[in-house]
Amino acid sequence: MQRFSLTAMRKIKERELPEMRNLASTFKRERPIYKLRDTLNEGVNIIAELKHSSPSHGAMESPLTDSVRIARYVYGGAAAVSILAERDFFGGSYDIMKLAAEEVSVPVLCKDFVFYKEQINAAYVCGADMVLLIARALEVCELEELFYHVESLGLLPLVEICREEELEKIEKISPDILMVNMRDLESLEIGFARGIKTLKALPDNVTAISASGIYTKSDIEYVMNETGVKNFLVGAALMTHRDPDMMIREFRDVR
C-alpha cells in the first residue's frame, strides 16, 4: 500500500470521480439539513467520529457495529457525528455515511479529502450536513470554489487548518466556524503547542473546533484552559472504547 500523503490523496480522489458522479445521480437526498449551530451549547461539545483505521493509528477493532456505535454517540450527547468516508487509508465509504445519516438527527460531517465538486455532490445526496475542506490540501482558488459550492447546497463548509500561517489562505472566505487539527497531516504527529498557538490566533468572532489528540478528560481540560475552546472532534479514543456514550458524557462534564 502506498504511503499516505495529501498528494497521494488527490490522485486517489481523481480516480474516484466516476464513482462520485454515479452516487450523485443515483440517490436523492431525503434527509433534512441539520445545522451545527443548533446543536452547540455553552458547555463542552463533542463531534464524535466513526472511522475504522488511520495511517497514524492503524486498524481500530471495535466490539460494536457502526449502527450501535453511532446510536451510542448520540445517546451520550454528541453534538454531531463525523463519518470517515475515505476508503483507502481510513476504511470508510460514502455508503457508511449514508447509512449513518439515515439513523441520526444530529449534524453529520463528511470527513474526506475533498478536491472536487463531485465529492461534495455525493456527500449531499448521502445525507451529509457538513463537508470538510482541508486548507493545506487545496490551492486558494480551489478552496474558495469548493467552499462556495458547499454553501450553495445549504451545507456547512467546515474548513480545517493546522498552522497559524494558513489563516492567510482563508481570509477571503472568512469562515465563522473553523477547525484546527492538532495533527500535522504530513508528519502525522500531534503538536499541541502548534495547535494551541493556532487556536489562540483565530479571530474572536470565529467558533473554533479542536481536532485530534483527545484521549482523556485531562486533554480536554488542557486545551480548554489554554484557549477557552469548548468544541472537540474526537475519533480514535471513542472508536476504541467499549462505552463511547460514557466517554462522551465524561468529556462533556469538564468545567
C-alpha positions as CSV (number, residue, x, y, z in Angstrom):
1,M,0.0,0.0,0.0
2,Q,1.3,3.4,-0.9
3,R,2.4,5.9,1.8
4,F,-0.3,8.4,3.0
5,S,0.2,11.9,1.7
6,L,-2.0,14.7,0.5
7,T,-0.6,14.4,-2.9
8,A,-1.5,10.7,-3.0
9,M,-5.0,11.5,-1.8
10,R,-5.5,13.9,-4.7
11,K,-4.7,11.2,-7.2
12,I,-6.9,8.7,-5.4
13,K,-9.8,11.1,-5.4
14,E,-9.4,11.9,-9.1
15,R,-9.7,8.2,-9.8
16,E,-12.9,8.1,-7.7
17,L,-14.7,10.8,-9.7
18,P,-16.8,8.3,-11.8
19,E,-18.0,6.7,-8.5
20,M,-18.9,10.1,-7.1
21,R,-20.8,11.1,-10.2
22,N,-22.7,7.8,-10.0
23,L,-23.6,8.4,-6.4
24,A,-24.9,11.9,-7.1
25,S,-27.0,10.7,-10.0
26,T,-28.3,7.6,-8.2
27,F,-29.6,8.9,-4.9
28,K,-31.9,11.7,-3.9
29,R,-31.5,13.4,-0.6
30,E,-34.5,12.8,1.7
31,R,-32.9,13.9,5.0
32,P,-33.4,17.5,6.2
33,I,-30.2,19.5,6.7
34,Y,-29.2,19.8,10.3
35,K,-27.2,22.9,11.4
36,L,-24.2,22.6,13.7
37,R,-25.0,25.9,15.3
38,D,-28.3,24.5,16.5
39,T,-26.6,21.6,18.5
40,L,-23.7,23.5,20.0
41,N,-24.3,24.6,23.6
42,E,-22.4,26.7,26.1
43,G,-20.6,23.7,27.6
44,V,-18.3,21.2,26.1
45,N,-19.4,19.9,22.7
46,I,-18.2,16.7,21.2
47,I,-18.2,15.8,17.5
48,A,-17.9,12.0,17.6
49,E,-16.1,10.3,14.8
50,L,-16.6,6.9,13.2
51,K,-13.5,5.5,11.4
52,H,-12.1,2.0,11.1
53,S,-8.4,2.8,10.6
54,S,-6.0,5.6,10.1
55,P,-2.4,6.0,8.9
56,S,-1.3,7.1,12.4
57,H,-3.3,4.5,14.5
58,G,-3.7,1.5,12.2
59,A,-6.8,-0.7,12.3
60,M,-9.3,0.0,15.1
61,E,-11.0,-3.1,16.3
62,S,-14.4,-2.4,17.8
63,P,-16.8,-4.7,19.6
64,L,-19.7,-2.5,18.4
65,T,-21.3,-2.4,15.0
66,D,-21.3,1.0,13.2
67,S,-25.0,1.4,13.8
68,V,-24.8,0.7,17.5
69,R,-21.7,2.9,17.9
70,I,-23.4,5.9,16.2
71,A,-26.5,5.4,18.4
72,R,-24.3,5.4,21.5
73,Y,-22.6,8.6,20.3
74,V,-25.9,10.3,20.1
75,Y,-27.2,8.8,23.3
76,G,-24.0,10.2,25.0
77,G,-24.9,13.7,23.9
78,A,-22.6,14.2,20.8
79,A,-23.4,17.5,19.2
80,A,-22.6,15.9,15.8
81,V,-21.1,12.8,14.2
82,S,-18.1,12.7,11.8
83,I,-18.0,9.9,9.3
84,L,-14.7,9.0,7.6
85,A,-15.7,8.5,4.0
86,E,-12.2,7.9,2.8
87,R,-11.7,4.2,1.9
88,D,-8.0,3.5,1.2
89,F,-6.4,4.8,4.4
90,F,-9.4,5.1,6.8
91,G,-11.6,2.2,5.9
92,G,-14.6,4.4,5.3
93,S,-17.1,4.9,2.5
94,Y,-20.0,7.1,1.3
95,D,-22.3,4.2,1.9
96,I,-21.3,4.1,5.6
97,M,-22.0,7.8,5.8
98,K,-25.4,7.4,4.1
99,L,-26.5,4.7,6.5
100,A,-25.3,6.7,9.5
101,A,-27.1,9.8,8.3
102,E,-30.3,7.8,8.0
103,E,-30.1,6.8,11.6
104,V,-29.4,10.1,13.4
105,S,-31.0,13.6,13.8
106,V,-27.8,15.5,14.5
107,P,-25.4,17.1,12.0
108,V,-23.3,14.7,10.0
109,L,-19.8,15.7,8.8
110,C,-18.4,14.1,5.6
111,K,-14.8,13.6,6.6
112,D,-13.0,13.1,3.3
113,F,-10.1,14.6,1.4
114,V,-12.2,16.8,-0.9
115,F,-10.7,18.2,-4.0
116,Y,-13.6,18.1,-6.4
117,K,-17.2,19.3,-6.5
118,E,-18.3,15.8,-7.4
119,Q,-17.3,14.7,-3.9
120,I,-19.5,17.4,-2.4
121,N,-22.5,16.5,-4.6
122,A,-22.1,12.9,-3.4
123,A,-21.8,13.9,0.2
124,Y,-25.0,16.0,-0.2
125,V,-27.2,13.1,-1.5
126,C,-25.7,10.7,1.0
127,G,-27.0,12.9,3.9
128,A,-24.0,15.0,5.0
129,D,-24.7,18.3,6.6
130,M,-21.1,19.4,6.7
131,V,-18.2,18.9,4.4
132,L,-14.6,19.0,5.5
133,L,-12.3,21.3,3.4
134,I,-8.6,21.0,4.4
135,A,-6.9,24.3,3.6
136,R,-3.4,22.7,3.4
137,A,-4.6,20.3,0.7
138,L,-6.0,23.0,-1.6
139,E,-4.9,26.0,-3.6
140,V,-6.6,29.2,-2.6
141,C,-8.7,29.3,-5.7
142,E,-9.8,25.7,-5.2
143,L,-10.6,26.2,-1.5
144,E,-12.8,29.2,-2.4
145,E,-14.6,27.4,-5.2
146,L,-15.3,24.4,-3.1
147,F,-16.3,26.5,-0.1
148,Y,-19.0,28.4,-2.0
149,H,-20.2,25.2,-3.7
150,V,-20.8,23.6,-0.3
151,E,-22.7,26.7,0.8
152,S,-24.8,26.7,-2.3
153,L,-26.2,23.3,-1.3
154,G,-27.1,24.6,2.1
155,L,-24.4,22.6,3.9
156,L,-21.6,23.9,6.2
157,P,-18.2,24.0,4.7
158,L,-16.0,23.1,7.7
159,V,-12.6,24.4,6.9
160,E,-9.6,22.8,8.7
161,I,-6.3,24.4,9.3
162,C,-3.2,23.2,11.0
163,R,-0.9,26.2,11.4
164,E,-1.3,29.9,12.1
165,E,0.2,30.7,8.7
166,E,-2.8,29.1,6.9
167,L,-5.1,31.8,8.2
168,E,-3.9,33.9,5.3
169,K,-5.2,31.3,2.9
170,I,-8.8,31.6,4.2
171,E,-9.0,35.4,4.5
172,K,-11.4,35.9,1.6
173,I,-13.9,33.1,2.6
174,S,-13.7,34.1,6.3
175,P,-15.5,31.0,7.8
176,D,-17.3,31.6,11.0
177,I,-16.7,28.0,12.1
178,L,-13.1,26.7,11.8
179,M,-11.4,23.5,12.8
180,V,-7.8,23.4,14.0
181,N,-6.2,20.0,13.6
182,M,-3.6,19.1,16.3
183,R,-2.2,16.5,13.9
184,D,0.1,17.5,11.1
185,L,-1.2,15.7,8.0
186,E,2.2,15.3,6.5
187,S,4.2,14.1,9.5
188,L,1.1,12.7,11.2
189,E,2.5,13.9,14.5
190,I,0.3,15.6,17.2
191,G,1.5,19.0,18.2
192,F,-0.4,20.6,21.0
193,A,1.9,23.6,21.2
194,R,1.4,24.4,17.5
195,G,-2.4,23.7,17.6
196,I,-2.9,25.9,20.7
197,K,-0.9,28.7,19.1
198,T,-3.2,28.4,16.1
199,L,-6.4,28.4,18.2
200,K,-5.2,31.5,20.0
201,A,-4.6,33.3,16.7
202,L,-8.2,32.8,15.5
203,P,-10.4,35.9,15.2
204,D,-12.7,36.5,18.2
205,N,-15.8,36.0,16.1
206,V,-14.8,32.5,14.9
207,T,-16.3,29.4,16.6
208,A,-13.3,27.1,16.9
209,I,-13.2,23.3,17.0
210,S,-10.1,21.4,18.2
211,A,-9.5,18.1,16.4
212,S,-7.2,15.2,17.1
213,G,-5.1,14.3,20.2
214,I,-8.0,14.0,22.6
215,Y,-7.9,10.7,24.6
216,T,-8.7,11.7,28.2
217,K,-10.6,14.2,30.2
218,S,-7.4,15.9,31.1
219,D,-6.7,16.5,27.3
220,I,-10.0,18.4,27.1
221,E,-9.2,20.4,30.3
222,Y,-5.7,21.3,29.0
223,V,-6.9,22.7,25.6
224,M,-9.8,24.5,27.3
225,N,-7.6,26.1,29.9
226,E,-5.1,27.2,27.3
227,T,-7.5,28.5,24.7
228,G,-11.1,28.7,26.0
229,V,-12.2,26.4,23.2
230,K,-15.0,24.0,24.1
231,N,-15.7,22.2,20.9
232,F,-13.7,19.0,20.1
233,L,-13.7,16.4,17.4
234,V,-12.8,13.0,18.9
235,G,-12.1,9.9,16.9
236,A,-9.7,7.1,18.0
237,A,-10.4,7.4,21.7
238,L,-14.1,6.8,21.1
239,M,-13.6,4.2,18.4
240,T,-11.5,2.0,20.8
241,H,-13.8,2.5,23.8
242,R,-16.4,-0.1,24.7
243,D,-18.7,2.5,26.2
244,P,-18.3,5.6,23.9
245,D,-21.5,7.2,25.3
246,M,-20.0,7.1,28.8
247,M,-16.8,8.7,27.5
248,I,-18.7,11.5,25.7
249,R,-20.6,12.2,29.0
250,E,-17.3,12.3,30.9
251,F,-15.8,14.7,28.3
252,R,-18.9,16.9,28.4
253,D,-18.7,17.1,32.2
254,V,-15.4,19.2,32.1
255,R,-16.0,22.6,33.7
